Amino acid sequence: MAILIAEPDDTEAQRIIAGLTANGFTCERIENGHLALARAAASEALVAEIALPGLPGLELAQQLREAGITTPLIFVSALCTPEHRVRGLEAGADDYLCKPFTLPELAARLRALIRRSRMPSRPLRFLLGDLVWEPDRRQVSRAGERLDLTTQEYALLSVLLERAGQVVSREAIALALWGAGKDRPDLRSPNAMDAQVRRLRAKVDGPFAQPLLHTFRGQGLMIEVR
């Protein structure tokens, strides 16, 4: 199956196709959202510009997911504020790359998404002590009390839960929170990340006797029951 490239700009489409072909992918290019909707189910993955003619990217993502089509979707766009990225991911995209991006990074992200899509479906509920994570519903509760998490808090907790019992590096945390775009904070100035961790810890651990979040100074963060 081919990677479907929904990119109206000829130069950018040819750049993406050349780069992915060099990385071992087969590509098919289309130019509007309606064709992307029609062909996505038969594709290995979909790389789509947000500003698509016919059916804009956000509507495309929503209609794909409402139809039960789970084809991995990466948005590529020059619209790269945190608000744009959040809207894209909440519409149903699996990833969001800011233009200009490098082709090796796009290829690596595609491989990761395709690899995950081929894995057996994960359970509807994950249990860690008295914490319950329901990824299909995007809900987390602890001791029967639902945790009211922001989008970034949920993204951070999700990457920790996916690797429960392992130290998650600050680099991986930054990628989960801000992606690889130009708005990403400098990791040498840790204030932004530390603030996110403090807010998450206040909600996950603050009201409860047993802490689940553990900091490894100079390494990262881990979630586990001790």
C-alpha positions in Angstrom: 0.0 0.0 0.0 1.2 3.5 -0.8 1.6 6.5 1.5 -1.1 9.0 0.4 0.3 12.6 0.0 -2.5 15.2 0.1 -0.5 18.4 -0.9 -1.8 21.0 -3.3 1.5 22.7 -3.9 3.4 20.9 -6.7 6.9 21.8 -5.5 6.3 20.7 -1.9 4.5 17.5 -3.1 7.4 16.5 -5.3 9.9 17.2 -2.4 7.9 15.0 0.0 7.5 12.2 -2.6 11.2 12.3 -3.5 12.2 12.2 0.1 9.9 9.4 1.1 10.7 7.3 -2.0 14.4 7.6 -1.1 13.5 6.2 2.4 11.8 3.2 0.9 8.1 4.3 0.7 5.8 4.1 -2.2 3.8 7.3 -2.6 0.6 8.5 -4.3 -0.1 12.2 -4.6 -3.6 13.7 -4.6 -4.5 17.4 -4.5 -7.8 17.8 -2.5 -9.4 16.7 0.7 -12.3 14.8 -1.0 -9.9 12.5 -2.8 -8.0 12.0 0.5 -11.2 11.0 2.2 -12.1 8.5 -0.5 -8.7 6.9 -0.7 -7.4 7.0 2.9 -8.8 3.6 4.0 -6.8 1.8 1.3 -3.5 3.6 2.2 -0.8 2.8 4.7 -0.8 6.3 6.0 -1.9 9.8 5.0 0.3 12.9 4.9 -1.9 15.9 4.5 -1.6 19.7 4.3 -4.1 21.4 6.6 -5.1 23.9 3.8 -6.5 21.5 1.4 -9.0 22.6 -1.3 -12.4 20.9 -1.4 -12.3 19.5 2.1 -10.0 21.3 4.6 -7.7 19.2 6.7 -9.5 19.5 10.0 -12.8 18.5 8.4 -11.0 15.6 6.6 -9.6 14.3 9.9 -13.0 14.5 11.6 -14.8 12.7 8.8 -12.2 10.0 8.7 -12.5 9.2 12.4 -16.3 9.5 12.4 -16.3 6.9 9.6 -14.2 4.6 11.7 -11.2 4.9 9.3 -8.0 4.5 11.5 -5.4 5.2 8.8 -2.5 7.1 10.5 -2.7 10.8 9.6 0.1 13.3 9.8 -0.7 17.0 9.2 2.0 19.1 7.6 1.5 22.9 7.8 3.1 26.3 8.1 0.4 27.0 10.7 2.4 26.1 13.7 1.2 27.8 16.8 0.4 25.6 19.8 -3.3 26.3 19.2 -3.0 25.1 15.5 -1.3 21.9 16.6 -3.8 21.2 19.4 -6.7 21.7 17.0 -5.2 19.3 14.4 -4.5 16.6 16.9 -8.0 16.9 18.5 -9.6 16.7 15.1 -8.2 13.3 14.7 -4.6 13.6 13.4 -1.9 11.3 14.9 0.9 13.7 14.4 1.6 17.3 13.3 4.8 18.5 11.5 5.6 22.2 11.1 6.8 23.4 7.7 9.7 23.5 6.9 10.5 20.0 8.1 13.1 17.5 7.1 12.3 14.4 5.1 14.2 12.0 7.4 12.0 13.2 10.3 8.8 12.7 8.3 9.9 9.2 7.3 10.8 8.3 10.9 7.4 9.5 12.2 5.6 7.6 9.4 7.4 4.4 10.3 6.5 4.9 14.0 2.8 5.5 13.2 2.6 2.6 10.8 4.3 0.3 13.3 1.8 1.3 16.0 -1.1 0.8 13.7 -0.1 -2.8 13.0 0.1 -3.7 16.7 -2.8 -5.5 18.4 -5.4 -3.1 19.8 -4.4 -2.0 23.3 -6.8 -2.6 26.1 -9.5 -0.1 26.9 -8.3 0.4 30.5 -4.8 0.5 32.0 -4.4 0.1 35.7 -1.5 1.5 37.8 -2.3 1.1 41.5 -5.4 3.1 42.0 -5.0 5.1 38.8 -7.1 4.1 35.8 -6.3 5.3 32.2 -8.9 4.9 29.5 -7.1 6.0 26.3 -10.0 5.5 24.0 -12.0 7.9 26.1 -9.0 10.2 26.9 -9.9 9.9 30.6 -7.8 9.3 33.7 -9.1 8.8 37.2 -7.5 8.0 40.5 -9.2 6.3 43.5 -12.5 6.7 41.6 -12.0 10.5 41.1 -11.7 11.7 37.5 -8.6 13.9 36.9 -9.3 17.2 35.0 -6.3 17.4 32.8 -5.4 20.0 30.1 -4.3 18.8 26.7 -0.6 19.1 27.5 -1.0 17.5 31.0 -2.8 14.5 29.3 -0.1 14.3 26.6 2.6 14.2 29.3 0.8 11.6 31.5 0.1 9.4 28.4 3.7 9.2 27.4 4.6 8.3 31.0 1.9 5.6 31.2 2.9 4.1 27.9 6.4 3.6 29.5 5.3 2.9 33.1 8.2 1.7 35.2 10.8 3.3 32.8 12.5 6.7 33.1 11.2 9.0 30.3 13.9 11.4 29.2 13.4 15.2 29.2 13.8 15.1 25.4 10.9 12.6 25.0 8.8 14.7 27.4 9.5 17.8 25.3 8.5 16.0 22.1 5.2 14.9 23.7 4.5 18.4 25.0 5.6 20.6 22.1 6.6 18.4 19.2 9.7 19.3 17.2 8.5 22.7 15.9 10.1 26.1 16.3 7.9 27.0 19.3 9.5 24.3 21.4 11.3 25.7 24.5 15.1 25.4 24.8 15.8 22.4 27.1 18.7 24.2 28.5 16.2 26.5 30.2 13.9 23.9 32.0 11.3 26.3 33.4 8.5 25.6 30.9 8.9 21.8 31.3 9.2 21.9 35.1 6.1 24.0 35.3 4.2 21.4 33.3 5.5 18.6 35.5 4.5 20.5 38.7 1.0 21.1 37.5 0.6 17.4 36.5 2.0 16.2 39.8 -0.4 18.5 41.7 -3.3 16.7 40.0 -2.0 13.1 39.9 -0.3 13.0 43.3 -1.3 16.1 45.3 -4.6 14.8 46.7 -3.4 11.3 47.4 -1.1 9.7 50.0 1.0 7.5 47.6 3.0 9.4 44.9 3.2 7.8 41.5 5.4 10.4 39.7 9.1 10.2 40.5 11.8 12.6 39.3 15.3 11.3 38.4 17.4 14.4 38.5 19.3 14.9 35.3 17.5 12.0 33.6 13.8 12.4 33.4 10.5 11.3 35.0 8.9 7.9 35.7 5.5 6.8 36.8 5.2 3.7 38.9 3.8 2.3 42.1 6.3 2.0 45.0 
